[in-house]
Amino acid sequence: MTTAEELPARSRIVQEHLAAAGIDSIIRVLPDSARTAALAASAIGCEVGAIANSLVLTADGEPILVMTSGAHRVDLTALAQSVGADAVAMASPAVVREATGQAIGGVAPVGHPAPLRTYLDEALRDYDEVWTAGGTPHTVMPLTFAQLSSLTGGEVIRVA
């Protein structure tokens, strides 16, 4: 088991947010990258749908975080309607890094310089445990949907 001191710096920040929220989840360091839902599910040994992908998008130019099930792709038109935006687009790597302090493929639901408006895919409710990135492409952490919701204050929406 990895101790907090052995975690990458970005993951230690995420672990601090978990502790502050009273959530007892341990960030795990994977031997290989988990940049995609399929890679993460394979490494963890769970269903792809239980992977909560962290997508940083822009809604009318402002960064937002959408936690979506790895079982499907986000429909940007439907998402724009769900979040009340005229236009939603994928954020550039520079916007992702600036908004979260984390790299694409490793964006955790928390640990950002400032909280992002967050949306949670309703499909994640179907899993007893969901897995999110832990601040780097090599780290993951298990949460219940209730913990993810409480941690992020995210609004539950339909994304596909």
GROMACS elastic network, one bead per residue, 0.5 to 0.9 nm:
[ bonds ]
;  ai    aj funct       b0    kb
    1    26     6  0.89912   500
    1    28     6  0.75633   500
    1    29     6  0.86904   500
    2     5     6  0.80715   500
    2     6     6  0.60147   500
    2     7     6  0.68282   500
    2    26     6  0.85380   500
    2    27     6  0.79040   500
    2    28     6  0.66719   500
    2    29     6  0.70329   500
    3     6     6  0.52677   500
    3     7     6  0.67121   500
    3    26     6  0.89396   500
    4     7     6  0.53414   500
    4     8     6  0.86528   500
    4    11     6  0.84374   500
    4    12     6  0.62441   500
    4    15     6  0.75682   500
    4    26     6  0.87841   500
    4    27     6  0.83937   500
    5     8     6  0.81378   500
    5     9     6  0.87210   500
    5    12     6  0.75210   500
    6     9     6  0.88060   500
    6    12     6  0.86502   500
    7    10     6  0.80343   500
    7    11     6  0.58799   500
    7    12     6  0.58842   500
    7    27     6  0.80437   500
    7    28     6  0.83964   500
    7    29     6  0.73885   500
    7   139     6  0.85560   500
    8    11     6  0.52755   500
    8    12     6  0.63284   500
    8    13     6  0.89444   500
    8    29     6  0.88171   500
    8   135     6  0.82493   500
    8   136     6  0.76621   500
    8   139     6  0.86132   500
    9    12     6  0.51317   500
    9    13     6  0.65760   500
    9    14     6  0.89365   500
    9   135     6  0.85904   500
   10    13     6  0.52860   500
   10    14     6  0.65724   500
   10    15     6  0.88505   500
   10   101     6  0.78113   500
   10   102     6  0.70044   500
   10   111     6  0.76012   500
   10   134     6  0.79984   500
   10   135     6  0.52338   500
   10   136     6  0.67676   500
   11    15     6  0.60954   500
   11    16     6  0.85787   500
   11    27     6  0.73697   500
   11   108     6  0.84297   500
   11   111     6  0.81493   500
   11   134     6  0.55220   500
   11   136     6  0.67214   500
   11   139     6  0.73455   500
   12    16     6  0.62006   500
   12    17     6  0.87365   500
   12    27     6  0.87788   500
   12   111     6  0.88804   500
   12   134     6  0.88556   500
   12   135     6  0.83565   500
   13    16     6  0.51146   500
   13    17     6  0.64834   500
   13    18     6  0.88506   500
   13   110     6  0.86140   500
   13   111     6  0.55965   500
   13   112     6  0.85749   500
   13   135     6  0.81069   500
   14    17     6  0.51014   500
   14    18     6  0.63531   500
   14    19     6  0.87483   500
   14    27     6  0.85688   500
   14   108     6  0.71535   500
   14   109     6  0.83671   500
   14   110     6  0.60230   500
   14   112     6  0.83310   500
   14   134     6  0.65897   500
   14   135     6  0.64895   500
   15    18     6  0.50218   500
   15    19     6  0.62070   500
   15    20     6  0.85916   500
   15    25     6  0.81239   500
   15    26     6  0.76020   500
   15    27     6  0.70427   500
   15   111     6  0.82383   500
   15   134     6  0.81222   500
   16    19     6  0.50961   500
   16    20     6  0.60948   500
   16    21     6  0.85900   500
   16   111     6  0.81139   500
   17    20     6  0.50622   500
   17    21     6  0.61985   500
   17    22     6  0.86731   500
   17    23     6  0.86301   500
   17   110     6  0.67782   500
   17   111     6  0.62943   500
   17   151     6  0.84678   500
   18    21     6  0.51459   500
   18    22     6  0.62934   500
   18    23     6  0.50909   500
   18    24     6  0.69980   500
   18    25     6  0.71524   500
   18    26     6  0.89662   500
   18   110     6  0.82483   500
   18   111     6  0.89820   500
   18   151     6  0.76210   500
   19    23     6  0.56599   500
   19    24     6  0.67675   500
   19    25     6  0.83983   500
   20    23     6  0.75937   500
   21    24     6  0.88802   500
   21   150     6  0.84165   500
   21   151     6  0.66682   500
   23   143     6  0.85241   500
   23   147     6  0.71897   500
   23   151     6  0.82911   500
   24   143     6  0.89080   500
   25   141     6  0.65945   500
   25   142     6  0.63477   500
   25   143     6  0.67743   500
   26   140     6  0.85970   500
   26   141     6  0.60882   500
   26   142     6  0.74155   500
   27   133     6  0.86614   500
   27   134     6  0.60619   500
   27   139     6  0.64168   500
   27   140     6  0.56090   500
   27   142     6  0.76952   500
   28   134     6  0.77367   500
   28   138     6  0.83012   500
   28   139     6  0.54470   500
   28   140     6  0.53535   500
   28   141     6  0.60610   500
   28   142     6  0.88828   500
   29    32     6  0.86835   500
   29   134     6  0.85390   500
   29   138     6  0.56976   500
   29   140     6  0.66958   500
   29   141     6  0.89754   500
   30    33     6  0.69088   500
   30    34     6  0.76023   500
   30    40     6  0.88611   500
   30    43     6  0.73441   500
   30    44     6  0.85354   500
   30   137     6  0.87395   500
   30   138     6  0.51592   500
   30   139     6  0.58423   500
   30   140     6  0.75147   500
   31    43     6  0.86484   500
   31   138     6  0.69904   500
   32    39     6  0.87336   500
   32    43     6  0.80776   500
   32   137     6  0.84939   500
   32   138     6  0.62006   500
   33    36     6  0.83672   500
   33    39     6  0.74723   500
   33    40     6  0.78123   500
   33   105     6  0.84219   500
   33   106     6  0.89823   500
   33   136     6  0.87622   500
   33   137     6  0.53413   500
   33   139     6  0.80986   500
   34    37     6  0.71200   500
   34    38     6  0.80123   500
   34    39     6  0.50909   500
   34    41     6  0.82455   500
   34    42     6  0.88560   500
   34    43     6  0.75247   500
   34   105     6  0.70408   500
   34   106     6  0.78290   500
   34   133     6  0.81545   500
   34   136     6  0.89193   500
   34   137     6  0.54524   500
   34   138     6  0.57790   500
   34   139     6  0.75716   500
   34   140     6  0.81348   500
   35    38     6  0.86006   500
   35    39     6  0.67923   500
   35    40     6  0.70676   500
   35   104     6  0.76165   500
   35   106     6  0.66482   500
   35   133     6  0.86841   500
   35   136     6  0.88936   500
   35   137     6  0.53663   500
   35   138     6  0.78044   500
   36    39     6  0.52581   500
   36    40     6  0.61717   500
   36    41     6  0.85621   500
   36    53     6  0.80134   500
   36    70     6  0.83201   500
   36   105     6  0.67646   500
   36   137     6  0.89040   500
   37    40     6  0.50811   500
   37    41     6  0.59530   500
   37    42     6  0.84491   500
   37    48     6  0.59229   500
   37    49     6  0.81025   500
   37    50     6  0.87935   500
   37    51     6  0.58264   500
   37    52     6  0.78843   500
   37    53     6  0.67413   500
   37    69     6  0.85217   500
   37    70     6  0.52237   500
   37    71     6  0.81117   500
   38    41     6  0.51739   500
   38    42     6  0.60962   500
   38    43     6  0.85946   500
   38    47     6  0.86764   500
   38    48     6  0.58770   500
   38    51     6  0.84312   500
   38    70     6  0.76089   500
   39    42     6  0.51868   500
   39    43     6  0.61843   500
   39    44     6  0.86153   500
   39    48     6  0.88003   500
   40    43     6  0.51449   500
   40    44     6  0.60585   500
   40    45     6  0.82298   500
   40    46     6  0.84412   500
   40    48     6  0.78710   500
   40    51     6  0.72041   500
   40   131     6  0.84988   500
   40   133     6  0.88990   500
   40   140     6  0.81189   500
   41    44     6  0.51670   500
   41    45     6  0.55251   500
   41    46     6  0.50483   500
   41    47     6  0.59161   500
   41    48     6  0.52176   500
   41    49     6  0.84625   500
   41    50     6  0.77939   500
   41    51     6  0.66028   500
   41    70     6  0.88678   500
   41   131     6  0.85885   500
   42    45     6  0.51998   500
   42    46     6  0.68996   500
   42    47     6  0.82372   500
   42    48     6  0.81045   500
   43    46     6  0.82518   500
   44    47     6  0.89560   500
   44   131     6  0.86835   500
   44   140     6  0.87427   500
   46    49     6  0.83127   500
   46    50     6  0.67091   500
   46    51     6  0.79901   500
   46   131     6  0.88064   500
   47    50     6  0.54538   500
   47    51     6  0.73414   500
   47    70     6  0.87028   500
   47    71     6  0.83472   500
   48    51     6  0.55231   500
   48    52     6  0.88410   500
   48    69     6  0.76915   500
   48    70     6  0.52932   500
   48    71     6  0.55617   500
   49    52     6  0.75413   500
   49    68     6  0.87920   500
   49    69     6  0.50425   500
   49    72     6  0.76224   500
   49   123     6  0.80585   500
   49   124     6  0.73642   500
   49   126     6  0.87601   500
   49   127     6  0.80276   500
   49   130     6  0.83630   500
   50    69     6  0.62961   500
   50    70     6  0.67324   500
   50    71     6  0.77572   500
   50   124     6  0.66634   500
   50   126     6  0.82867   500
   50   127     6  0.60479   500
   50   128     6  0.85111   500
   50   129     6  0.68338   500
   50   131     6  0.62087   500
   50   132     6  0.88769   500
   51    68     6  0.79621   500
   51    69     6  0.57772   500
   51    70     6  0.51533   500
   51    71     6  0.79272   500
   51   124     6  0.83384   500
   51   130     6  0.57251   500
   51   132     6  0.62493   500
   51   133     6  0.87627   500
   52    67     6  0.55590   500
   52    68     6  0.52446   500
   52    70     6  0.61200   500
   52   120     6  0.88457   500
   52   121     6  0.84952   500
   52   124     6  0.71598   500
   52   130     6  0.61354   500
   52   131     6  0.56514   500
   52   132     6  0.50732   500
   52   133     6  0.78824   500
   53    66     6  0.78414   500
   53    67     6  0.53955   500
   53    68     6  0.51209   500
   53    69     6  0.61326   500
   53    70     6  0.59760   500
   53   105     6  0.83489   500
   53   107     6  0.84067   500
   53   108     6  0.89460   500
   53   131     6  0.84164   500
   53   132     6  0.65341   500
   53   133     6  0.75588   500
   54    65     6  0.65925   500
   54    66     6  0.58665   500
   54    68     6  0.66556   500
   54   104     6  0.85820   500
   54   105     6  0.78331   500
   54   106     6  0.79302   500
   54   107     6  0.57989   500
   54   108     6  0.66964   500
   54   109     6  0.68631   500
   54   132     6  0.73400   500
   54   133     6  0.74151   500
   55    64     6  0.81685   500
   55    65     6  0.56678   500
   55    66     6  0.50971   500
   55    67     6  0.62906   500
   55    68     6  0.74741   500
   55    90     6  0.78335   500
   55    91     6  0.84345   500
   55    96     6  0.88427   500
   55   104     6  0.82963   500
   55   105     6  0.87839   500
   55   107     6  0.78019   500
   56    63     6  0.64458   500
   56    64     6  0.56736   500
   56    66     6  0.64007   500
   56    67     6  0.88352   500
   56    90     6  0.66885   500
   56    91     6  0.58186   500
   56    92     6  0.86519   500
   56    95     6  0.83075   500
   56    96     6  0.60373   500
   56    99     6  0.84022   500
   56   100     6  0.85972   500
   56   104     6  0.84461   500
   56   107     6  0.83211   500
   57    61     6  0.87276   500
   57    62     6  0.80000   500
   57    63     6  0.55449   500
   57    64     6  0.54187   500
   57    65     6  0.64139   500
   57    66     6  0.74623   500
   57    88     6  0.66556   500
   57    89     6  0.55285   500
   57    92     6  0.83028   500
   57    95     6  0.88233   500
   57    96     6  0.81096   500
   58    61     6  0.50064   500
   58    64     6  0.58283   500
   58    65     6  0.85946   500
   58    87     6  0.79982   500
   58    88     6  0.54933   500
   58    89     6  0.53423   500
   58    90     6  0.62472   500
   58    91     6  0.56258   500
   58    95     6  0.88690   500
   59    62     6  0.51956   500
   59    63     6  0.63223   500
   59    64     6  0.66215   500
   59    80     6  0.72046   500
   59    83     6  0.79552   500
   59    84     6  0.85873   500
   59    85     6  0.57538   500
   59    86     6  0.75065   500
   59    87     6  0.58105   500
   59    89     6  0.67977   500
   60    63     6  0.85269   500
   60    85     6  0.59613   500
   60    86     6  0.62236   500
   60    87     6  0.53281   500
   60    88     6  0.63417   500
   60    89     6  0.84684   500
   61    87     6  0.80989   500
   61    88     6  0.79134   500
   61    89     6  0.84147   500
   63    91     6  0.72114   500
   63    95     6  0.75710   500
   63    96     6  0.79812   500
   63    99     6  0.69363   500
   63   116     6  0.71401   500
   63   117     6  0.77763   500
   64    91     6  0.89709   500
   64    99     6  0.87453   500
   64   116     6  0.56659   500
   64   117     6  0.51511   500
   64   118     6  0.59614   500
   64   119     6  0.78899   500
   65   109     6  0.78320   500
   65   116     6  0.61691   500
   65   117     6  0.62169   500
   65   119     6  0.62937   500
   65   120     6  0.85879   500
   65   154     6  0.88774   500
   66   109     6  0.89362   500
   66   117     6  0.85788   500
   66   118     6  0.57461   500
   66   120     6  0.59301   500
   66   121     6  0.73467   500
   66   154     6  0.86074   500
   66   159     6  0.86377   500
   67   109     6  0.75813   500
   67   118     6  0.75327   500
   67   119     6  0.61899   500
   67   121     6  0.59761   500
   67   124     6  0.85736   500
   67   132     6  0.85067   500
   67   154     6  0.87393   500
   68    71     6  0.84611   500
   68    72     6  0.80208   500
   68    73     6  0.81941   500
   68    74     6  0.75256   500
   68   119     6  0.83869   500
   68   120     6  0.62835   500
   68   122     6  0.81464   500
   68   123     6  0.76606   500
   68   124     6  0.70995   500
   68   159     6  0.73075   500
   69    72     6  0.63288   500
   69    73     6  0.81850   500
   69   120     6  0.88533   500
   69   121     6  0.64321   500
   69   122     6  0.84499   500
   69   123     6  0.62320   500
   69   124     6  0.56632   500
   69   130     6  0.87384   500
   70    73     6  0.74441   500
   71   123     6  0.87245   500
   72   159     6  0.89609   500
   72   160     6  0.69772   500
   73   159     6  0.80627   500
   73   160     6  0.64510   500
   74    77     6  0.88198   500
   74    78     6  0.81411   500
   74    79     6  0.72264   500
   74   159     6  0.53361   500
   74   160     6  0.50848   500
   75    78     6  0.53517   500
   75    79     6  0.60083   500
   75    80     6  0.86060   500
   75   159     6  0.60772   500
   75   160     6  0.50776   500
   76    80     6  0.59947   500
   76    81     6  0.86495   500
   76    87     6  0.81868   500
   76    88     6  0.60205   500
   76    89     6  0.69929   500
   76    90     6  0.88207   500
   76   159     6  0.77730   500
   76   160     6  0.83478   500
   77    80     6  0.51832   500
   77    81     6  0.65371   500
   77    82     6  0.87728   500
   77    87     6  0.77359   500
   77    88     6  0.73688   500
   78    81     6  0.52009   500
   78    82     6  0.62196   500
   78    83     6  0.87973   500
   78   158     6  0.77787   500
   78   159     6  0.63732   500
   78   160     6  0.68670   500
   79    83     6  0.61687   500
   79    84     6  0.83649   500
   79    85     6  0.83619   500
   79    88     6  0.72980   500
   79   157     6  0.82512   500
   79   158     6  0.72344   500
   79   159     6  0.52639   500
   79   160     6  0.75925   500
   80    83     6  0.53296   500
   80    84     6  0.58797   500
   80    86     6  0.62937   500
   80    87     6  0.59106   500
   80    88     6  0.54893   500
   80    89     6  0.89786   500
   81    84     6  0.51030   500
   81    85     6  0.62777   500
   81    86     6  0.76543   500
   81    87     6  0.88325   500
   82    85     6  0.78971   500
   82   157     6  0.64318   500
   82   158     6  0.68994   500
   82   159     6  0.75756   500
   83   119     6  0.81667   500
   83   157     6  0.81323   500
   84    87     6  0.89680   500
   85    88     6  0.67835   500
   91    94     6  0.79547   500
   91    95     6  0.58414   500
   91    96     6  0.61906   500
   92    95     6  0.51966   500
   92    96     6  0.62590   500
   92    97     6  0.86877   500
   93    96     6  0.50213   500
   93    97     6  0.61549   500
   93    98     6  0.85502   500
   93   103     6  0.74040   500
   93   104     6  0.66009   500
   94    97     6  0.51791   500
   94    98     6  0.60807   500
   94    99     6  0.85194   500
   94   103     6  0.89641   500
   95    98     6  0.50413   500
   95    99     6  0.58975   500
   95   100     6  0.83228   500
   96    99     6  0.52761   500
   96   100     6  0.58952   500
   96   101     6  0.74406   500
   96   102     6  0.70926   500
   96   103     6  0.68874   500
   96   104     6  0.67678   500
   96   107     6  0.84049   500
   97   100     6  0.53664   500
   97   102     6  0.51900   500
   97   103     6  0.57011   500
   97   104     6  0.76096   500
   97   107     6  0.89722   500
   98   101     6  0.56185   500
   98   102     6  0.79984   500
   98   112     6  0.89944   500
   98   113     6  0.83426   500
   99   102     6  0.81857   500
   99   112     6  0.68200   500
   99   113     6  0.69486   500
   99   114     6  0.74900   500
   99   115     6  0.87409   500
   99   116     6  0.76763   500
  100   103     6  0.79558   500
  100   107     6  0.70703   500
  100   108     6  0.83498   500
  100   110     6  0.82199   500
  100   111     6  0.72496   500
  100   113     6  0.61919   500
  100   114     6  0.77086   500
  100   115     6  0.85189   500
  100   116     6  0.81851   500
  101   107     6  0.84112   500
  101   111     6  0.79571   500
  101   112     6  0.58351   500
  101   113     6  0.65935   500
  101   135     6  0.85959   500
  102   105     6  0.86367   500
  102   106     6  0.64735   500
  102   107     6  0.54859   500
  102   108     6  0.78035   500
  102   111     6  0.86521   500
  102   112     6  0.76814   500
  102   135     6  0.59491   500
  102   136     6  0.66238   500
  103   106     6  0.55599   500
  103   107     6  0.61788   500
  103   135     6  0.77170   500
  103   136     6  0.65131   500
  103   137     6  0.73865   500
  104   107     6  0.60679   500
  104   136     6  0.82242   500
  104   137     6  0.75211   500
  105   133     6  0.74895   500
  105   135     6  0.87626   500
  105   136     6  0.70250   500
  105   138     6  0.86466   500
  106   132     6  0.85382   500
  106   133     6  0.50688   500
  106   134     6  0.64066   500
  106   138     6  0.70904   500
  106   139     6  0.71138   500
  106   140     6  0.82285   500
  107   110     6  0.82169   500
  107   111     6  0.89190   500
  107   112     6  0.89331   500
  107   132     6  0.82117   500
  107   133     6  0.57121   500
  107   134     6  0.68816   500
  107   135     6  0.51401   500
  107   136     6  0.65129   500
  107   137     6  0.77053   500
  108   111     6  0.69311   500
  108   112     6  0.82879   500
  108   132     6  0.63049   500
  108   136     6  0.77690   500
  108   140     6  0.83706   500
  108   141     6  0.89151   500
  109   112     6  0.82638   500
  109   118     6  0.83657   500
  109   132     6  0.72636   500
  109   133     6  0.76311   500
  109   134     6  0.80782   500
  109   135     6  0.84187   500
  109   148     6  0.77321   500
  109   151     6  0.78567   500
  109   152     6  0.64976   500
  110   115     6  0.73805   500
  110   116     6  0.86038   500
  110   134     6  0.87656   500
  110   135     6  0.83315   500
  110   151     6  0.75282   500
  110   152     6  0.68253   500
  111   114     6  0.81458   500
  111   115     6  0.81349   500
  111   135     6  0.75606   500
  112   115     6  0.61725   500
  112   116     6  0.77562   500
  115   118     6  0.83706   500
  115   152     6  0.82651   500
  116   152     6  0.85807   500
  117   152     6  0.85883   500
  117   153     6  0.84643   500
  117   154     6  0.72030   500
  117   155     6  0.86629   500
  118   152     6  0.65980   500
  118   153     6  0.70635   500
  118   155     6  0.65160   500
  118   156     6  0.89494   500
  119   152     6  0.85353   500
  119   153     6  0.84282   500
  119   156     6  0.58194   500
  119   157     6  0.65219   500
  120   123     6  0.85207   500
  120   124     6  0.75796   500
  120   148     6  0.84950   500
  120   149     6  0.74624   500
  120   152     6  0.89238   500
  120   154     6  0.57584   500
  120   155     6  0.58439   500
  120   157     6  0.60078   500
  120   158     6  0.81621   500
  120   159     6  0.84560   500
  121   124     6  0.57891   500
  121   125     6  0.79965   500
  121   155     6  0.86265   500
  121   156     6  0.59329   500
  121   157     6  0.54498   500
  121   158     6  0.57188   500
  121   159     6  0.58985   500
  121   160     6  0.84670   500
  122   125     6  0.57564   500
  122   126     6  0.80787   500
  122   156     6  0.55966   500
  122   157     6  0.55415   500
  122   158     6  0.56926   500
  122   159     6  0.77803   500
  123   126     6  0.58005   500
  123   127     6  0.82091   500
  123   157     6  0.89100   500
  123   158     6  0.77258   500
  123   159     6  0.86741   500
  124   127     6  0.59235   500
  124   128     6  0.88470   500
  124   129     6  0.87714   500
  124   130     6  0.70674   500
  124   145     6  0.66707   500
  125   128     6  0.76143   500
  125   129     6  0.89682   500
  125   130     6  0.87931   500
  125   144     6  0.86547   500
  125   145     6  0.58487   500
  125   146     6  0.84633   500
  126   129     6  0.89089   500
  126   145     6  0.86537   500
  127   130     6  0.63032   500
  127   144     6  0.78666   500
  127   145     6  0.74934   500
  128   143     6  0.86116   500
  128   144     6  0.60417   500
  128   145     6  0.72490   500
  129   142     6  0.62845   500
  129   143     6  0.56227   500
  129   145     6  0.68141   500
  130   141     6  0.82944   500
  130   142     6  0.56596   500
  130   143     6  0.54065   500
  130   144     6  0.59009   500
  130   145     6  0.66597   500
  130   148     6  0.84773   500
  131   140     6  0.64250   500
  131   141     6  0.54560   500
  131   143     6  0.62376   500
  131   144     6  0.85297   500
  132   139     6  0.85925   500
  132   140     6  0.55404   500
  132   141     6  0.54997   500
  132   142     6  0.65595   500
  132   143     6  0.76081   500
  133   136     6  0.66789   500
  133   137     6  0.68683   500
  133   138     6  0.79721   500
  133   139     6  0.57902   500
  133   141     6  0.63292   500
  134   137     6  0.77708   500
  134   138     6  0.78828   500
  134   141     6  0.57938   500
  135   138     6  0.83107   500
  135   139     6  0.65518   500
  135   140     6  0.78810   500
  136   139     6  0.54403   500
  136   140     6  0.81023   500
  137   140     6  0.80781   500
  143   146     6  0.79603   500
  143   147     6  0.58641   500
  143   148     6  0.61549   500
  144   147     6  0.50923   500
  144   148     6  0.62572   500
  144   149     6  0.85648   500
  145   148     6  0.50333   500
  145   149     6  0.60612   500
  145   150     6  0.85227   500
  146   149     6  0.50762   500
  146   150     6  0.60540   500
  146   151     6  0.84170   500
  147   150     6  0.50628   500
  147   151     6  0.58350   500
  147   152     6  0.84618   500
  148   151     6  0.51116   500
  148   152     6  0.60919   500
  148   153     6  0.80745   500
  148   154     6  0.80495   500
  149   152     6  0.54588   500
  149   153     6  0.54623   500
  149   154     6  0.55658   500
  149   155     6  0.77941   500
  149   156     6  0.81937   500
  150   153     6  0.53295   500
  150   154     6  0.76291   500
  151   154     6  0.80821   500
  152   155     6  0.87613   500
